[in-house]
């Protein structure tokens, strides 16, 4: 779970930091990003240090998409966004940009990271 939730948080915060104009706000977000990256590293390091058995890989493959989807839905739920314009210069992304950041992290980091350990969503083709 940490591999998923903390990695998504890292990807989203990275997207938030990029357009921030205020040095103080940027520094605060960058500090938070470093913290989330460290949390994500804990999960990935644990997975690497304790390779899952064939049975566990199979079980994780069957539930991985549901685990990821549950996390993604929490990040992009419309209720989590204020109505009106985004304020990216202040670290407030639009829902569209948030969805792109979260989905990009899932596609480019989370699924490939699990694939390195032989864990792929059941509905994802093997490469």
Helices and strands as residue ranges (DSSP letters): H 2-18, H 23-49, H 54-76, G 78-80, G 88-90, H 95-105, I 106-110, H 111-115
